[in-house]
């Protein structure tokens, strides 16, 4: 089996320009498309070598073809826009998202997809990507690349892959097809549309689209036992993944400062943010602001600072030890006077005392404050 994904340009603006070309000319052969897309893309970017590169120009249509907005004949080297493509071009963004989810429910992203005549896999990478984000709550490029490798290349069962993920301490390992799978351009398209957003090199789904994911099929054939690869009804427990990360072995980063700096897992911080509904744990009424992606800006604080890791047998980069704070409260606990820091610390530690004790923290609050805050 061969899996081919778009690898040139995933921007929504380029897809829109592609659809404009097909709308204006009805039936478009390769030479006409290269000529017309060169003009349109030059409006979006500075002059570059790719605007004179025929194959690169042809690949500007990949996302539109991949998501079934254009019907393309490899034999005749020409294509035409379909009803979904026409509707997408004239619709507002919310309607466009509905169209893309409809397309994902009705097309294959491997076998018989218009992006490549040699792609004959049954795996649907964009759907695997969205389902994995929903199940894991977040996903990095490297993790997705490893998922593709395990399912498509190694033909492992979904259950085994997930159990493997839960047991990983140092993140997804390298693999022979890492370069091939590490930069799928549909992630850019999903981000531009507003289906996902990216934080600290991890992808997250906007909550309003969580229910759209359930009907999507990771494999386009009806035989779920294909290569023993998946049983789509098996639940992935986010709790197990979080527990595994909480209890991982602390790892130091390579630095030349002479100090031990420990690797943290950003998905834990974001898990806390979501659990706390992006509200400051000192006072839920504290106001902050929304970022470009519409998510409320909050900051994570390790109640027991990461510099203390050397004094603990357990990993302290864990959800029990991470606090969701507004920027002002975060600055106060770091830079306020002793009394202010003590008041904030005692309030937060009291709320986390039981969970920290259950996690294995034996130090008393006074000892922690005097050693790491005073």
Protein Blocks (a to p, Z undefined) as FASTA:
>chain_A
ZZdddfkbmcfklmmmmmmmmmmnopacfklmmmmmmmmmmmmpccdfklmgmklmmmmm
mmmmmnopaccdfklopacddfklmmmmmpcfklmmmmmmmmmmmccfkeoiakbckbcc
fbdfklmmmmmmmmnopacfklmmmmmmmmmmnopafklmmmmmmmpmnbpaddfklmmm
mmcfklmmmmmnopacceehiacddfklmmmmmmpcfbfbfblkgghlacfkbccdfklm
mmmmmmmccdddddfeopacddddfklmmmmmmmnoopafkbmkbccdddfkopacdddd
dfbafklmmmpfbdfbdfklpccddfklmmmmmmmcfklmmmmmmmmmmmmmmmmmmnop
abdfklmmmmmmZZ
